[in-house]
Amino acid sequence: MRLTRKRLCSFLIAVYCLFSLYAAYHVFFGHRRRAPAASSRGLRKGASPARGRRGREQSTLGSEEWNPWEGDEKNEQQHRFKTSLQILNKSTKGKTDFHVQIWGKAAIGLYLWEHIFEGLLDPTDVTAQWREGNSVVGRTHYSFITGPAVVPGYFPVDVNNVVLILNGREKAKVFYATQWLLYAQNLVQTQKLQHLAVVLLGNEHCHNEWINQFLKRNGGFVELLFIIYDSPWINDMDVFQWPLGVATYRNFPVVEPSWSMLHNERPYLCNFLGTIYENSSRQALMNILKQDGNDKLCWVSAREQWQPQETNESLKNYQDALLQSDLTLCPVGVNTECYRIYEACSYGSVPVVEDVMTAGSCGNTSVTHNAPLQLLKSMDAPFIFIKNWNELPAILEKEKTLVLQEKIQRRKMLLHWYQHFKTELKMRFTNILESSFLMNNKG
């Protein structure tokens, strides 16, 4: 009898234990099975606001309703997390932030920053004493400062890498630029600055010998030189060609292409607004335009004396001429390269460029033999190049035969090329800085 009671008690205890285990299993593990499915759905809904904005809203099951795809969702979530982690590891492996500060002490700096880098400046007032902006290109973080208040010794230098933008076109500008280079030299010597590159508006005759002493290859500290005009120094190793760009010193703006710019009929075959120098090819150009009455079909406004500053009215007239002309005539001045070439591109007006060398020391280099305008030619600029303005009448006659659709396609091609040109320069510039500065850090 005692044995039977013992067995009965043992049986009841075993049943009680089994029931307790069963209840505990449901309490502790039943909710956990459902939680990942609900959590997964919550994450997918909450982490995809962009999909919702595109109208791809996803419906979800109630938290207590069985989800036949629960296992698949778990696997998908795990796979997505693993993939994201791998991508993150790959994108950050071996990479560090690279900081460069640009000191804009010449108007060409605004072309670099606002037109090529598409950067913004604060404040927007062009007369402000101090303006600054920031931009990121790949792994490189750029900061830009400009304005009259940017004076040597009167602003903090808290970066290791600097690009200094200077004007060396004439003697007075060279003196000012030299003071900046001496200031930068002191920063390098006192180890407050590690690397320096210079973007230089060179002399129009390519007489830039004054900066030679500062170049690192000559015992100086300037590691890289980006120079405007066809300098024979250009070797694509430590000296590179840089474009002149638009006349930012005359407040030529960043132009955003519009539908009307592309598609509207333009009332003028061509335009030329500029100074006529005595005994220059510009005089020949004006005579040729008058011969066949083409000056009546083109927007022509000549003046005898160069004017460094624009009025609001003269700037608007010039922009209207570019916008309303299919071609922009670009005769040489002191140098073949002129602001007008880039300004015409901004408005989709094809530059007709006088492709001849001017007096001075500019010319072919060790890497290219296609002067003048080697940079533009190397990037396949879709311009009309001529050697003599006697070729112009035939060009204008051909222009008269083009239908609007052909002109629209040409404008699209020109604007697309110009945007690609600026983007390519931005990437080249960044890659050159990174390659040079970072390599020297390792050395």
Disulfide bonds with the S-S distance in Angstrom:
Cys206-Cys362 1.95
Cys270-Cys298 1.92
